[in-house]
Amino acid sequence: MPIPAKNQVLALLAKEWDMKGPPGIMDVSDTLAALKALYVNGLIDMNELKTSAFLTPEGYDAVEREGD
């Protein structure tokens, strides 16, 4: 995991700590469910090992439409 990604995760956990108290627990099941739904709908794809996700052209178009 690149250093910036680690810092982002740490920042999210610190925010949970500040908002809800120690130890800063973050539920990842919602994230995993969202990734699965995006994958099923063809908005993202994943590498063979399912360790990274990326936008498909349809996913990019969906993001662009949201910005309008």
Distance bins in CASP14 RR format, pairs under 12 A and 6 or more apart:
PFRMAT RR
TARGET T0000
AUTHOR 0000-0000-0000
RMODE 2
METHOD distances of the structure
MODEL  1
1 7 0 0 0 0 0 1 0 0 0 0 0
1 8 0 0 0 0 1 0 0 0 0 0 0
1 9 1 0 0 1 0 0 0 0 0 0 0
1 10 0 0 0 0 0 1 0 0 0 0 0
1 51 0 0 0 0 1 0 0 0 0 0 0
1 52 0 0 0 0 0 1 0 0 0 0 0
2 8 0 0 0 0 1 0 0 0 0 0 0
2 9 0 0 0 0 0 1 0 0 0 0 0
2 52 0 0 0 0 0 1 0 0 0 0 0
3 9 0 0 0 0 0 1 0 0 0 0 0
3 10 0 0 0 0 0 1 0 0 0 0 0
4 10 0 0 0 0 0 1 0 0 0 0 0
4 11 0 0 0 0 0 1 0 0 0 0 0
5 11 0 0 0 0 0 1 0 0 0 0 0
5 12 0 0 0 0 0 1 0 0 0 0 0
5 51 0 0 0 0 0 1 0 0 0 0 0
5 52 0 0 0 0 0 1 0 0 0 0 0
6 12 0 0 0 0 0 1 0 0 0 0 0
6 13 0 0 0 0 0 1 0 0 0 0 0
7 13 0 0 0 0 0 1 0 0 0 0 0
7 14 0 0 0 0 0 1 0 0 0 0 0
8 14 0 0 0 0 0 1 0 0 0 0 0
8 15 0 0 0 0 0 1 0 0 0 0 0
8 26 0 0 0 0 0 1 0 0 0 0 0
9 15 0 0 0 0 0 1 0 0 0 0 0
9 16 0 0 0 0 0 1 0 0 0 0 0
9 24 0 0 0 0 0 1 0 0 0 0 0
9 26 0 0 0 0 1 0 0 0 0 0 0
9 28 0 0 0 0 1 0 0 0 0 0 0
9 31 0 0 0 0 0 1 0 0 0 0 0
10 16 0 0 0 0 0 1 0 0 0 0 0
10 17 0 0 0 0 0 1 0 0 0 0 0
10 24 0 0 0 0 0 1 0 0 0 0 0
10 26 0 0 0 0 0 1 0 0 0 0 0
11 17 0 0 0 0 0 1 0 0 0 0 0
11 18 0 0 0 0 0 1 0 0 0 0 0
11 24 0 0 0 0 0 1 0 0 0 0 0
11 26 0 0 0 0 0 1 0 0 0 0 0
12 18 0 0 0 0 0 1 0 0 0 0 0
12 19 0 0 0 0 0 1 0 0 0 0 0
12 24 0 0 0 0 1 0 0 0 0 0 0
12 25 0 0 0 0 0 1 0 0 0 0 0
12 26 1 0 1 0 0 0 0 0 0 0 0
12 27 0 0 0 0 0 1 0 0 0 0 0
12 28 0 0 0 0 0 1 0 0 0 0 0
12 31 0 0 0 0 0 1 0 0 0 0 0
13 19 0 0 0 0 0 1 0 0 0 0 0
13 20 0 0 0 0 0 1 0 0 0 0 0
13 21 0 0 0 0 0 1 0 0 0 0 0
13 22 0 0 0 0 0 1 0 0 0 0 0
13 23 0 0 0 0 1 0 0 0 0 0 0
13 24 1 0 1 0 0 0 0 0 0 0 0
13 25 0 0 0 0 1 0 0 0 0 0 0
13 26 1 0 1 0 0 0 0 0 0 0 0
13 27 0 0 0 0 0 1 0 0 0 0 0
13 28 0 0 0 0 0 1 0 0 0 0 0
14 20 0 0 0 0 0 1 0 0 0 0 0
14 21 0 0 0 0 0 1 0 0 0 0 0
14 22 0 0 0 0 0 1 0 0 0 0 0
14 23 0 0 0 0 0 1 0 0 0 0 0
14 24 1 0 0 1 0 0 0 0 0 0 0
14 25 0 0 0 0 0 1 0 0 0 0 0
14 26 0 0 0 0 0 1 0 0 0 0 0
15 21 0 0 0 0 0 1 0 0 0 0 0
15 24 0 0 0 0 1 0 0 0 0 0 0
15 25 0 0 0 0 0 1 0 0 0 0 0
15 26 0 0 0 0 1 0 0 0 0 0 0
16 22 0 0 0 0 1 0 0 0 0 0 0
16 23 0 0 0 0 1 0 0 0 0 0 0
16 24 1 1 0 0 0 0 0 0 0 0 0
16 25 1 0 0 1 0 0 0 0 0 0 0
16 26 1 0 1 0 0 0 0 0 0 0 0
16 27 0 0 0 0 1 0 0 0 0 0 0
16 28 0 0 0 0 0 1 0 0 0 0 0
17 23 1 0 0 1 0 0 0 0 0 0 0
17 24 1 1 0 0 0 0 0 0 0 0 0
17 25 0 0 0 0 1 0 0 0 0 0 0
17 26 0 0 0 0 1 0 0 0 0 0 0
18 24 0 0 0 0 1 0 0 0 0 0 0
19 25 0 0 0 0 0 1 0 0 0 0 0
19 26 0 0 0 0 0 1 0 0 0 0 0
20 26 0 0 0 0 1 0 0 0 0 0 0
20 27 0 0 0 0 0 1 0 0 0 0 0
27 33 0 0 0 0 0 1 0 0 0 0 0
27 34 0 0 0 0 0 1 0 0 0 0 0
28 34 0 0 0 0 0 1 0 0 0 0 0
28 35 0 0 0 0 0 1 0 0 0 0 0
29 35 0 0 0 0 0 1 0 0 0 0 0
29 36 0 0 0 0 0 1 0 0 0 0 0
30 36 0 0 0 0 0 1 0 0 0 0 0
30 37 0 0 0 0 0 1 0 0 0 0 0
31 37 0 0 0 0 0 1 0 0 0 0 0
31 38 0 0 0 0 0 1 0 0 0 0 0
31 53 0 0 0 0 0 1 0 0 0 0 0
32 38 0 0 0 0 0 1 0 0 0 0 0
32 39 0 0 0 0 0 1 0 0 0 0 0
32 46 0 0 0 0 0 1 0 0 0 0 0
32 50 0 0 0 0 0 1 0 0 0 0 0
32 53 0 0 0 0 0 1 0 0 0 0 0
33 39 0 0 0 0 0 1 0 0 0 0 0
33 40 0 0 0 0 0 1 0 0 0 0 0
34 40 0 0 0 0 0 1 0 0 0 0 0
34 41 0 0 0 0 0 1 0 0 0 0 0
34 43 0 0 0 0 0 1 0 0 0 0 0
34 44 0 0 0 0 1 0 0 0 0 0 0
34 53 0 0 0 0 0 1 0 0 0 0 0
35 41 0 0 0 0 0 1 0 0 0 0 0
35 42 0 0 0 0 0 1 0 0 0 0 0
35 43 0 0 0 0 1 0 0 0 0 0 0
35 44 1 0 0 1 0 0 0 0 0 0 0
35 45 0 0 0 0 0 1 0 0 0 0 0
35 46 1 0 0 1 0 0 0 0 0 0 0
35 50 0 0 0 0 1 0 0 0 0 0 0
35 51 0 0 0 0 0 1 0 0 0 0 0
35 52 0 0 0 0 0 1 0 0 0 0 0
35 53 1 0 1 0 0 0 0 0 0 0 0
35 54 0 0 0 0 0 1 0 0 0 0 0
35 55 0 0 0 0 0 1 0 0 0 0 0
36 42 0 0 0 0 0 1 0 0 0 0 0
36 43 0 0 0 0 0 1 0 0 0 0 0
36 44 0 0 0 0 1 0 0 0 0 0 0
36 46 0 0 0 0 1 0 0 0 0 0 0
36 50 0 0 0 0 0 1 0 0 0 0 0
36 53 0 0 0 0 0 1 0 0 0 0 0
37 43 0 0 0 0 1 0 0 0 0 0 0
37 44 0 0 0 0 1 0 0 0 0 0 0
37 53 0 0 0 0 0 1 0 0 0 0 0
38 44 1 0 1 0 0 0 0 0 0 0 0
38 45 0 0 0 0 1 0 0 0 0 0 0
38 46 0 0 0 0 1 0 0 0 0 0 0
38 53 1 0 0 1 0 0 0 0 0 0 0
38 54 0 0 0 0 0 1 0 0 0 0 0
38 55 0 0 0 0 1 0 0 0 0 0 0
38 56 0 0 0 0 1 0 0 0 0 0 0
38 58 0 0 0 0 0 1 0 0 0 0 0
38 59 1 0 0 1 0 0 0 0 0 0 0
38 62 0 0 0 0 1 0 0 0 0 0 0
38 63 0 0 0 0 0 1 0 0 0 0 0
39 45 1 0 0 1 0 0 0 0 0 0 0
39 46 1 0 0 1 0 0 0 0 0 0 0
39 47 0 0 0 0 0 1 0 0 0 0 0
39 50 0 0 0 0 1 0 0 0 0 0 0
39 53 1 0 0 1 0 0 0 0 0 0 0
39 54 0 0 0 0 0 1 0 0 0 0 0
39 55 0 0 0 0 0 1 0 0 0 0 0
39 56 0 0 0 0 1 0 0 0 0 0 0
39 58 0 0 0 0 0 1 0 0 0 0 0
39 59 0 0 0 0 0 1 0 0 0 0 0
40 46 0 0 0 0 0 1 0 0 0 0 0
41 56 0 0 0 0 1 0 0 0 0 0 0
41 58 0 0 0 0 1 0 0 0 0 0 0
41 59 0 0 0 0 1 0 0 0 0 0 0
41 62 0 0 0 0 1 0 0 0 0 0 0
42 53 0 0 0 0 0 1 0 0 0 0 0
42 54 0 0 0 0 0 1 0 0 0 0 0
42 55 0 0 0 0 1 0 0 0 0 0 0
42 56 1 0 1 0 0 0 0 0 0 0 0
42 57 0 0 0 0 1 0 0 0 0 0 0
42 58 1 0 1 0 0 0 0 0 0 0 0
42 59 1 0 0 1 0 0 0 0 0 0 0
42 60 0 0 0 0 0 1 0 0 0 0 0
42 61 0 0 0 0 0 1 0 0 0 0 0
42 62 0 0 0 0 1 0 0 0 0 0 0
43 53 0 0 0 0 1 0 0 0 0 0 0
43 54 0 0 0 0 0 1 0 0 0 0 0
43 55 1 0 0 1 0 0 0 0 0 0 0
43 56 1 0 0 1 0 0 0 0 0 0 0
43 57 0 0 0 0 1 0 0 0 0 0 0
43 58 1 0 1 0 0 0 0 0 0 0 0
43 59 1 1 0 0 0 0 0 0 0 0 0
43 60 0 0 0 0 1 0 0 0 0 0 0
43 61 0 0 0 0 1 0 0 0 0 0 0
43 62 1 0 1 0 0 0 0 0 0 0 0
43 63 0 0 0 0 1 0 0 0 0 0 0
43 65 0 0 0 0 0 1 0 0 0 0 0
43 66 0 0 0 0 0 1 0 0 0 0 0
44 50 0 0 0 0 0 1 0 0 0 0 0
44 52 0 0 0 0 0 1 0 0 0 0 0
44 53 1 0 1 0 0 0 0 0 0 0 0
44 54 1 0 0 1 0 0 0 0 0 0 0
44 55 1 0 1 0 0 0 0 0 0 0 0
44 56 1 0 0 1 0 0 0 0 0 0 0
44 57 0 0 0 0 0 1 0 0 0 0 0
44 58 0 0 0 0 1 0 0 0 0 0 0
44 59 1 0 0 1 0 0 0 0 0 0 0
44 60 0 0 0 0 1 0 0 0 0 0 0
44 62 0 0 0 0 0 1 0 0 0 0 0
44 63 0 0 0 0 0 1 0 0 0 0 0
45 52 0 0 0 0 1 0 0 0 0 0 0
45 53 1 0 0 1 0 0 0 0 0 0 0
45 54 1 0 0 1 0 0 0 0 0 0 0
45 55 0 0 0 0 1 0 0 0 0 0 0
45 56 1 0 1 0 0 0 0 0 0 0 0
45 57 0 0 0 0 0 1 0 0 0 0 0
45 58 0 0 0 0 1 0 0 0 0 0 0
45 59 0 0 0 0 1 0 0 0 0 0 0
45 60 0 0 0 0 0 1 0 0 0 0 0
46 52 1 0 0 1 0 0 0 0 0 0 0
46 53 1 0 1 0 0 0 0 0 0 0 0
46 54 1 0 0 1 0 0 0 0 0 0 0
46 55 0 0 0 0 0 1 0 0 0 0 0
46 56 0 0 0 0 0 1 0 0 0 0 0
47 53 0 0 0 0 1 0 0 0 0 0 0
47 54 0 0 0 0 1 0 0 0 0 0 0
53 59 0 0 0 0 0 1 0 0 0 0 0
54 60 0 0 0 0 1 0 0 0 0 0 0
55 61 0 0 0 0 1 0 0 0 0 0 0
55 62 0 0 0 0 1 0 0 0 0 0 0
55 63 1 0 0 1 0 0 0 0 0 0 0
55 64 0 0 0 0 0 1 0 0 0 0 0
56 62 0 0 0 0 1 0 0 0 0 0 0
56 63 0 0 0 0 0 1 0 0 0 0 0
57 63 0 0 0 0 0 1 0 0 0 0 0
57 64 0 0 0 0 0 1 0 0 0 0 0
58 64 0 0 0 0 0 1 0 0 0 0 0
58 65 0 0 0 0 0 1 0 0 0 0 0
59 65 0 0 0 0 1 0 0 0 0 0 0
59 66 0 0 0 0 0 1 0 0 0 0 0
60 66 0 0 0 0 0 1 0 0 0 0 0
60 67 0 0 0 0 0 1 0 0 0 0 0
61 67 0 0 0 0 0 1 0 0 0 0 0
61 68 0 0 0 0 0 1 0 0 0 0 0
62 68 0 0 0 0 0 1 0 0 0 0 0
END
